[in-house]
């Protein structure tokens, strides 16, 4: 017995709604797996790059050297936007709100905005995973209910009862249930795992942004003690 052939035969016997539900579940599963594979690659490189880039920054002699070092260890552009935003503050137009307040307040504002943009990149795709994880079981349930409905119609039909009247609709209902769970479970697991990894990267970036703010708000030459 060929399970794949039986599955295709069951879906081929479905009506328009059953096929639409099956195609929707297939699209949800494929899109979530594409996002999962991409985010595994992105977050692994981002987590590794943040550690190397921040370590290289503090080993630099000055800010120009630090920027060159960070660029070499931050191919995903996770740490570099914070440094560029802080250094770009000196290029802001005078007598504007961009340079209002003291130096510490200005750095807090630009670093916060840069951090938000970086986190938006890291969180890209999380909404899709959450949507698939929460809705795929209900989409599969819709196909299940529709298949059971057709099975009941077959049982109530006139004439002698035959098992073939209900085997197709019941098989379709079971396939829809399994397809909904198969699409939802990986999406939910990936959403939770990625959420923890993004939170860890966010904590490292917030610590670096805080240290960078203190460094630039109170500049001091390396190797000299504060008076």
Backbone as CSV, one residue per row, in Angstrom:
resi,resn,N_x,N_y,N_z,CA_x,CA_y,CA_z,C_x,C_y,C_z
1,UNK,0.846,-1.202,0.000,0.000,0.000,0.000,0.878,1.246,0.000
2,UNK,0.542,2.175,-0.849,1.318,3.405,-0.963,0.602,4.524,-0.219
3,UNK,1.113,4.977,0.981,0.437,6.041,1.725,0.351,7.330,0.932
4,UNK,1.434,7.637,0.184,1.403,8.872,-0.589,0.329,8.862,-1.652
5,UNK,0.189,7.690,-2.337,-0.852,7.589,-3.352,-2.233,7.657,-2.747
6,UNK,-2.423,7.014,-1.561,-3.722,7.069,-0.892,-4.057,8.493,-0.476
7,UNK,-3.045,9.225,-0.005,-3.266,10.610,0.403,-3.672,11.470,-0.785
8,UNK,-2.968,11.327,-1.883,-3.307,12.100,-3.073,-4.682,11.717,-3.608
9,UNK,-5.003,10.439,-3.529,-6.311,10.004,-3.993,-7.419,10.577,-3.119
10,UNK,-7.173,10.624,-1.813,-8.162,11.200,-0.904,-8.395,12.671,-1.189
11,UNK,-7.304,13.428,-1.411,-7.444,14.859,-1.713,-8.072,15.079,-3.079
12,UNK,-7.790,14.166,-4.011,-8.378,14.309,-5.350,-9.880,14.126,-5.305
13,UNK,-10.383,13.348,-4.353,-11.817,13.120,-4.245,-12.531,14.242,-3.499
14,UNK,-11.764,15.169,-2.917,-12.374,16.261,-2.158,-13.020,17.264,-3.100
15,UNK,-13.971,18.030,-2.549,-14.625,19.060,-3.345,-13.789,20.334,-3.343
16,UNK,-14.373,21.415,-3.847,-13.621,22.666,-3.997,-13.164,23.214,-2.646
17,UNK,-14.041,23.168,-1.633,-13.660,23.692,-0.319,-12.560,22.857,0.304
18,UNK,-12.662,21.542,0.186,-11.631,20.680,0.738,-10.276,20.921,0.097
19,UNK,-10.274,21.091,-1.220,-9.007,21.363,-1.912,-8.461,22.733,-1.532
20,UNK,-9.352,23.717,-1.364,-8.898,25.056,-0.975,-8.262,25.025,0.413
21,UNK,-8.860,24.279,1.333,-8.288,24.154,2.670,-6.932,23.463,2.615
22,UNK,-6.824,22.406,1.798,-5.552,21.691,1.674,-4.467,22.586,1.089
23,UNK,-4.806,23.365,0.063,-3.823,24.276,-0.536,-3.421,25.368,0.441
24,UNK,-4.370,25.863,1.224,-4.047,26.901,2.209,-3.104,26.358,3.269
25,UNK,-3.352,25.158,3.751,-2.458,24.554,4.744,-1.075,24.301,4.163
26,UNK,-1.035,23.886,2.902,0.261,23.676,2.252,1.030,24.983,2.144
27,UNK,0.342,26.063,1.757,1.002,27.366,1.650,1.490,27.845,3.009
28,UNK,0.701,27.643,4.050,1.102,28.058,5.393,2.328,27.270,5.858
29,UNK,2.342,25.976,5.584,3.471,25.146,6.009,4.752,25.531,5.263
30,UNK,4.656,25.709,3.942,5.843,26.053,3.154,6.386,27.415,3.568
31,UNK,5.505,28.405,3.728,5.963,29.750,4.098,6.611,29.746,5.480
32,UNK,6.038,29.004,6.430,6.635,28.972,7.763,7.995,28.289,7.751
33,UNK,8.160,27.226,6.954,9.462,26.554,6.890,10.512,27.420,6.216
34,UNK,10.116,28.203,5.230,11.057,29.139,4.614,11.540,30.155,5.646
35,UNK,10.613,30.705,6.423,10.978,31.666,7.460,11.839,31.005,8.533
36,UNK,11.508,29.787,8.909,12.270,29.082,9.945,13.721,28.889,9.506
37,UNK,13.926,28.382,8.303,15.289,28.143,7.829,16.076,29.442,7.705
38,UNK,15.416,30.495,7.218,16.105,31.781,7.072,16.481,32.363,8.433
39,UNK,15.576,32.268,9.416,15.858,32.851,10.727,16.894,32.025,11.487
40,UNK,16.944,30.722,11.278,18.009,29.936,11.891,19.371,30.446,11.428
41,UNK,19.493,30.679,10.124,20.748,31.201,9.568,21.033,32.603,10.083
42,UNK,20.027,33.477,10.081,20.219,34.869,10.477,20.588,34.989,11.955
43,UNK,19.831,34.349,12.821,20.062,34.512,14.246,21.356,33.854,14.698
44,UNK,21.736,32.765,14.057,23.016,32.145,14.413,24.174,33.073,14.078
45,UNK,24.147,33.670,12.891,25.208,34.599,12.505,25.144,35.883,13.332
46,UNK,23.927,36.331,13.658,23.787,37.561,14.435,24.329,37.379,15.840
47,UNK,23.987,36.277,16.494,24.467,36.040,17.853,25.992,35.918,17.885
48,UNK,26.544,35.245,16.904,28.003,35.108,16.847,28.669,36.448,16.536
49,UNK,28.056,37.216,15.625,28.651,38.491,15.223,28.593,39.542,16.306
50,UNK,27.544,39.542,17.125,27.431,40.548,18.189,28.574,40.401,19.178
51,UNK,28.871,39.184,19.572,29.967,38.972,20.513,31.312,39.389,19.954
52,UNK,31.574,39.014,18.698,32.852,39.367,18.087,32.955,40.873,17.845
53,UNK,31.866,41.482,17.376,31.905,42.906,17.049,32.084,43.767,18.293
54,UNK,31.385,43.453,19.365,31.533,44.246,20.584,32.924,44.075,21.198
55,UNK,33.463,42.853,21.140,34.820,42.642,21.650,35.837,43.409,20.823
56,UNK,35.654,43.409,19.497,36.569,44.152,18.629,36.460,45.654,18.863
57,UNK,35.270,46.139,19.185,35.092,47.569,19.437,35.936,48.021,20.628
58,UNK,35.885,47.277,21.704,36.594,47.713,22.905,38.097,47.498,22.810
59,UNK,38.551,46.775,21.813,39.985,46.608,21.608,40.563,47.644,20.647
60,UNK,39.706,48.509,20.102,40.166,49.503,19.136,40.837,50.677,19.847
61,UNK,41.689,51.371,19.087,42.411,52.510,19.647,41.555,53.768,19.678
62,UNK,40.677,53.935,18.679,39.804,55.092,18.623,38.532,54.695,17.887
63,UNK,37.638,55.671,17.687,36.351,55.365,17.078,36.484,54.976,15.611
64,UNK,37.408,55.593,14.892,37.600,55.221,13.489,38.082,53.776,13.379
65,UNK,39.035,53.436,14.212,39.517,52.057,14.226,38.415,51.107,14.680
66,UNK,37.613,51.529,15.646,36.512,50.688,16.127,35.498,50.427,15.027
67,UNK,35.182,51.452,14.235,34.218,51.267,13.151,34.741,50.284,12.118
68,UNK,36.001,50.354,11.773,36.581,49.411,10.817,36.552,47.989,11.376
69,UNK,36.851,47.840,12.643,36.846,46.514,13.250,35.432,45.929,13.299
70,UNK,34.476,46.753,13.680,33.096,46.285,13.778,32.569,45.860,12.407
71,UNK,32.904,46.622,11.369,32.464,46.258,10.024,32.977,44.882,9.611
72,UNK,34.178,44.540,10.033,34.736,43.251,9.671,34.102,42.080,10.400
73,UNK,33.580,42.316,11.607,33.005,41.228,12.400,31.488,41.272,12.469
74,UNK,30.872,42.168,11.736,29.414,42.334,11.810,28.810,42.320,10.415
75,UNK,28.877,41.187,9.699,28.364,41.154,8.318,26.853,41.347,8.237
76,UNK,26.122,41.034,9.300,24.667,41.185,9.282,24.213,42.595,9.653
77,UNK,25.148,43.469,10.019,24.777,44.840,10.361,23.911,44.927,11.603
78,UNK,24.327,44.256,12.681,23.561,44.268,13.925,24.117,45.301,14.903
79,UNK,25.422,45.372,15.019,26.068,46.302,15.958,26.424,47.614,15.266
80,UNK,26.832,47.543,14.021,27.302,48.733,13.312,26.279,49.870,13.276
81,UNK,24.965,49.613,13.074,24.017,50.741,13.063,24.016,51.558,14.347
82,UNK,24.279,50.931,15.488,24.329,51.690,16.741,25.510,52.646,16.740
83,UNK,26.661,52.156,16.290,27.853,53.005,16.258,27.683,54.131,15.242
84,UNK,27.136,53.825,14.080,26.941,54.854,13.052,25.939,55.912,13.513
85,UNK,24.884,55.478,14.215,23.894,56.451,14.698,24.509,57.385,15.719
86,UNK,25.324,56.841,16.618,25.954,57.676,17.627,26.951,58.649,17.006
87,UNK,27.733,58.177,16.043,28.710,59.057,15.410,28.036,60.067,14.482
88,UNK,26.905,59.696,13.919,26.197,60.626,13.038,25.534,61.769,13.747
89,UNK,25.490,61.696,15.065,24.881,62.788,15.822,25.653,64.086,15.647
90,UNK,26.959,64.002,15.437,27.767,65.212,15.253,27.491,65.891,13.923
91,UNK,26.854,65.148,12.979,26.557,65.718,11.672,25.159,66.315,11.594
92,UNK,24.407,66.281,12.698,23.056,66.839,12.697,23.104,68.355,12.547
93,UNK,22.061,68.891,11.929,21.998,70.328,11.704,21.880,71.074,13.034
94,UNK,22.606,72.161,13.200,22.512,72.935,14.450,21.159,73.635,14.563
95,UNK,20.810,73.970,15.776,19.574,74.712,16.073,18.343,73.924,15.634
96,UNK,18.383,72.596,15.749,17.224,71.748,15.471,16.951,70.888,16.695
97,UNK,15.780,70.262,16.713,15.424,69.402,17.834,16.309,68.167,17.916
98,UNK,16.985,67.822,16.802,17.874,66.656,16.821,19.030,66.838,17.794
99,UNK,19.410,68.068,18.026,20.522,68.337,18.949,20.014,69.036,20.209
100,UNK,18.715,68.916,20.483,18.177,69.514,21.703,18.563,68.661,22.903
101,UNK,18.698,69.292,24.041,19.077,68.583,25.254,20.578,68.400,25.353
102,UNK,21.004,67.787,26.434,22.432,67.581,26.606,22.890,66.386,25.778
103,UNK,24.193,66.155,25.827,24.788,65.110,24.987,24.237,63.725,25.325
104,UNK,24.033,63.455,26.588,23.534,62.141,27.003,22.129,61.894,26.465
105,UNK,21.263,62.907,26.500,19.916,62.756,25.983,19.914,62.534,24.470
106,UNK,20.765,63.246,23.762,20.858,63.059,22.314,21.299,61.632,21.967
107,UNK,22.299,61.139,22.682,22.779,59.784,22.421,21.719,58.748,22.772
108,UNK,21.003,58.960,23.849,19.935,58.030,24.217,18.895,57.935,23.112
109,UNK,18.545,59.066,22.533,17.513,59.097,21.497,17.964,58.373,20.232
110,UNK,19.158,58.678,19.740,19.599,58.078,18.481,19.916,56.591,18.657
111,UNK,20.469,56.217,19.794,20.764,54.805,20.037,19.482,53.995,20.202
112,UNK,18.484,54.578,20.836,17.204,53.881,20.979,16.563,53.642,19.615
113,UNK,16.589,54.657,18.744,15.998,54.499,17.418,16.763,53.452,16.595
114,UNK,18.077,53.487,16.668,18.873,52.502,15.923,18.627,51.096,16.447
115,UNK,18.498,50.955,17.756,18.238,49.640,18.342,16.880,49.114,17.906
116,UNK,15.887,49.965,17.821,14.567,49.542,17.376,14.602,49.036,15.936
117,UNK,15.345,49.715,15.071,15.444,49.276,13.672,16.134,47.910,13.578
118,UNK,17.163,47.710,14.366,17.861,46.419,14.345,16.936,45.313,14.841
119,UNK,16.200,45.567,15.907,15.303,44.553,16.450,14.161,44.244,15.493
120,UNK,13.707,45.216,14.739,12.679,44.952,13.738,13.180,43.973,12.680
121,UNK,14.446,44.095,12.304,15.022,43.142,11.357,15.099,41.748,11.954
122,UNK,15.515,41.658,13.220,15.631,40.349,13.857,14.263,39.706,14.075
123,UNK,13.240,40.496,14.307,11.909,39.973,14.578,11.092,39.733,13.314
124,UNK,11.669,40.041,12.167,10.931,39.853,10.917,10.578,38.374,10.749
125,UNK,9.336,38.096,10.441,8.868,36.725,10.271,8.220,36.147,11.509
126,UNK,8.407,36.763,12.667,7.799,36.250,13.887,6.272,36.308,13.818
127,UNK,5.733,37.352,13.201,4.282,37.478,13.089,3.720,36.352,12.231
128,UNK,4.411,36.011,11.151,3.940,34.925,10.296,3.936,33.601,11.060
129,UNK,5.002,33.323,11.814,5.057,32.083,12.576,3.942,32.034,13.625
130,UNK,3.706,33.151,14.288,2.642,33.189,15.286,1.276,32.993,14.635
131,UNK,1.084,33.587,13.458,-0.189,33.455,12.757,-0.434,32.020,12.312
132,UNK,0.598,31.388,11.738,0.450,29.993,11.304,0.208,29.088,12.501
133,UNK,0.966,29.298,13.573,0.810,28.453,14.747,-0.556,28.558,15.391
134,UNK,-1.174,29.726,15.316,-2.470,29.920,15.979,-3.664,29.611,15.086
135,UNK,-3.509,29.719,13.772,-4.659,29.548,12.876,-4.665,28.227,12.119
136,UNK,-3.505,27.604,11.910,-3.467,26.368,11.124,-4.342,25.263,11.726
137,UNK,-4.355,25.048,13.060,-5.255,24.009,13.583,-6.727,24.277,13.288
138,UNK,-7.121,25.546,13.288,-8.521,25.868,13.009,-8.843,25.699,11.533
139,UNK,-7.876,26.002,10.677,-8.092,25.751,9.250,-8.230,24.250,9.002
140,UNK,-7.369,23.464,9.659,-7.502,22.012,9.551,-8.814,21.523,10.133
141,UNK,-9.274,22.150,11.214,-10.556,21.774,11.807,-11.709,22.054,10.848
142,UNK,-11.621,23.138,10.091,-12.634,23.427,9.087,-12.716,22.293,8.066
143,UNK,-11.552,21.836,7.586,-11.555,20.707,6.656,-12.075,19.438,7.300
144,UNK,-11.778,19.251,8.601,-12.270,18.067,9.312,-13.796,18.074,9.405
145,UNK,-14.345,19.213,9.805,-15.800,19.329,9.919,-16.462,19.113,8.566
146,UNK,-15.861,19.648,7.525,-16.434,19.495,6.188,-16.395,18.029,5.742
147,UNK,-15.318,17.339,6.053,-15.231,15.924,5.701,-16.228,15.080,6.477
148,UNK,-16.392,15.362,7.765,-17.380,14.633,8.565,-18.789,14.907,8.058
149,UNK,-19.032,16.120,7.651,-20.347,16.467,7.091,-20.651,15.620,5.862
150,UNK,-19.681,15.490,4.974,-19.890,14.673,3.790,-20.077,13.205,4.162
151,UNK,-19.372,12.752,5.209,-19.555,11.369,5.653,-20.972,11.141,6.158
152,UNK,-21.509,12.090,6.911,-22.877,11.962,7.405,-23.881,12.004,6.263
153,UNK,-23.610,12.823,5.265,-24.487,12.861,4.098,-24.494,11.499,3.408
154,UNK,-23.295,10.876,3.315,-23.221,9.563,2.693,-23.961,8.506,3.476
155,UNK,-23.931,8.588,4.817,-24.635,7.612,5.635,-26.146,7.763,5.481
156,UNK,-26.594,9.015,5.375,-28.028,9.252,5.282,-28.587,9.119,3.883
157,UNK,-27.767,8.780,2.918,-28.258,8.653,1.545,-29.160,7.437,1.414
158,UNK,-30.078,7.503,0.462,-30.979,6.381,0.207,-30.211,5.220,-0.400
159,UNK,-30.727,4.038,-0.212,-30.098,2.862,-0.791,-29.281,2.114,0.237
160,UNK,-28.733,0.984,-0.151,-27.930,0.181,0.779,-26.654,0.921,1.178
161,UNK,-26.300,0.756,2.451,-25.098,1.426,2.969,-23.850,0.685,2.501
162,UNK,-22.881,1.435,2.027,-21.590,0.880,1.629,-20.492,1.676,2.315
163,UNK,-19.413,0.979,2.739,-18.321,1.639,3.456,-17.639,2.689,2.600
164,UNK,-17.681,2.521,1.267,-17.050,3.498,0.380,-17.713,4.861,0.469
165,UNK,-18.973,4.892,0.937,-19.679,6.160,1.029,-19.085,7.086,2.084
166,UNK,-18.482,6.515,3.106,-17.965,7.326,4.204,-16.436,7.273,4.316
167,UNK,-15.801,6.271,3.685,-14.349,6.148,3.837,-13.618,7.345,3.250
168,UNK,-14.085,7.831,2.106,-13.435,8.986,1.490,-13.563,10.246,2.321
169,UNK,-14.783,10.643,2.710,-14.925,11.855,3.537,-14.238,11.753,4.890
170,UNK,-14.303,10.550,5.546,-13.626,10.401,6.830,-12.120,10.489,6.657
171,UNK,-11.591,9.872,5.600,-10.162,9.988,5.324,-9.755,11.429,5.074
172,UNK,-10.595,12.166,4.339,-10.314,13.583,4.097,-10.297,14.363,5.403
173,UNK,-11.226,14.067,6.318,-11.282,14.766,7.598,-10.023,14.498,8.417
174,UNK,-9.563,13.253,8.439,-8.357,12.920,9.207,-7.120,13.579,8.595
175,UNK,-7.063,13.623,7.270,-5.928,14.257,6.611,-5.884,15.738,6.950
176,UNK,-7.034,16.420,6.969,-7.063,17.843,7.283,-6.623,18.104,8.725
177,UNK,-7.039,17.243,9.649,-6.611,17.399,11.036,-5.102,17.275,11.157
178,UNK,-4.545,16.231,10.531,-3.103,16.026,10.602,-2.346,17.167,9.918
179,UNK,-2.863,17.656,8.790,-2.185,18.734,8.068,-2.173,20.017,8.878
180,UNK,-3.269,20.312,9.576,-3.303,21.507,10.410,-2.297,21.449,11.538
181,UNK,-2.195,20.283,12.180,-1.215,20.134,13.263,0.210,20.145,12.723
182,UNK,0.427,19.530,11.568,1.768,19.504,10.982,2.254,20.900,10.611
183,UNK,1.336,21.784,10.241,1.723,23.154,9.910,1.914,23.999,11.166
184,UNK,1.126,23.723,12.214,1.135,24.593,13.389,2.275,24.277,14.341
185,UNK,2.561,22.991,14.576,3.528,22.612,15.611,4.927,23.169,15.321
186,UNK,5.502,23.003,14.108,6.829,23.597,13.870,6.831,25.117,14.002
187,UNK,5.745,25.762,13.577,5.686,27.222,13.663,5.699,27.691,15.112
188,UNK,4.946,27.013,15.974,4.896,27.404,17.387,6.250,27.172,18.066
189,UNK,6.853,26.011,17.821,8.152,25.724,18.417,9.207,26.730,17.949
190,UNK,9.221,27.021,16.648,10.201,27.966,16.124,9.970,29.363,16.690
191,UNK,8.720,29.766,16.817,8.413,31.094,17.356,8.967,31.240,18.774
192,UNK,8.775,30.231,19.605,9.261,30.299,20.979,10.786,30.291,21.049
193,UNK,11.422,29.428,20.254,12.887,29.353,20.265,13.496,30.647,19.749
194,UNK,12.973,31.150,18.638,13.507,32.389,18.077,13.272,33.559,19.014
195,UNK,12.140,33.564,19.707,11.874,34.641,20.653,12.917,34.704,21.758
196,UNK,13.342,33.549,22.258,14.373,33.529,23.294,15.717,33.993,22.746
197,UNK,16.048,33.581,21.527,17.328,34.001,20.945,17.337,35.496,20.661
198,UNK,16.232,36.023,20.174,16.158,37.465,19.905,16.260,38.243,21.210
199,UNK,15.640,37.741,22.271,15.725,38.419,23.564,17.163,38.437,24.075
200,UNK,17.898,37.352,23.864,19.300,37.323,24.302,20.143,38.318,23.509
201,UNK,19.936,38.372,22.195,20.668,39.341,21.371,20.288,40.764,21.756
202,UNK,19.005,40.992,22.030,18.550,42.322,22.438,19.222,42.764,23.733
203,UNK,19.374,41.839,24.679,20.035,42.186,25.941,21.492,42.576,25.707
204,UNK,22.176,41.840,24.825,23.569,42.197,24.518,23.656,43.560,23.837
205,UNK,22.748,43.840,22.917,22.765,45.125,22.215,22.422,46.271,23.154
206,UNK,21.488,46.059,24.058,21.150,47.118,25.012,22.334,47.419,25.935
207,UNK,23.048,46.376,26.351,24.232,46.608,27.168,25.307,47.369,26.418
208,UNK,25.512,47.004,25.157,26.504,47.724,24.360,26.069,49.164,24.127
209,UNK,24.784,49.380,23.845,24.294,50.741,23.621,24.449,51.595,24.879
210,UNK,24.224,51.003,26.029,24.388,51.741,27.281,25.850,52.117,27.507
211,UNK,26.741,51.162,27.271,28.171,51.462,27.436,28.653,52.485,26.414
212,UNK,28.154,52.372,25.177,28.544,53.322,24.135,28.045,54.723,24.473
213,UNK,26.850,54.800,25.025,26.316,56.107,25.427,27.189,56.745,26.494
214,UNK,27.594,55.973,27.506,28.438,56.517,28.561,29.797,56.925,28.020
215,UNK,30.323,56.155,27.074,31.636,56.472,26.507,31.613,57.772,25.729
216,UNK,30.576,57.967,24.905,30.518,59.150,24.056,29.959,60.367,24.783
217,UNK,29.174,60.132,25.810,28.638,61.267,26.562,29.699,61.879,27.468
218,UNK,30.656,61.056,27.888,31.736,61.533,28.755,33.063,61.073,28.153
219,UNK,33.470,61.659,27.037,34.676,61.200,26.354,35.924,61.389,27.217
220,UNK,36.808,60.435,27.097,38.068,60.482,27.837,39.119,59.742,27.031
221,UNK,40.284,60.268,26.958,41.336,59.637,26.180,41.750,58.305,26.808
222,UNK,41.968,57.288,25.963,42.415,56.016,26.530,43.748,56.155,27.232
223,UNK,43.842,55.450,28.359,45.115,55.438,29.063,45.263,56.556,30.069
224,UNK,44.272,57.458,30.167,44.366,58.552,31.131,43.324,58.376,32.204
225,UNK,43.670,58.581,33.390,42.727,58.430,34.509,41.873,59.677,34.622
226,UNK,40.687,59.480,35.074,39.783,60.640,35.259,40.273,61.470,36.424
227,UNK,40.203,62.780,36.322,40.641,63.636,37.419,39.748,63.474,38.627
